[in-house]
């Protein structure tokens, strides 16, 4: 996924602290395709990853991401 996205955050183009983000949340669909398929993922930096989770109401996950070292 990171290779496909050019080793950069798809939201802000940062190349630091990159994470793999599930577009369709794992709690909504636990099928193999959604858990492991590249089409359900995007590369985000830590800040944008937290923002995505806040935008969809996952504040506890966003808070956790803000307090992790990477």
Buried (B, 14 or more C-beta within 10 A) or exposed (E): BBEEBEEBBBBEEBEEBBBEBBEBBEEEEEEEEBEEBEEBBBBBBBBBBBBBBBEEEBEEBBEEBBEEEE
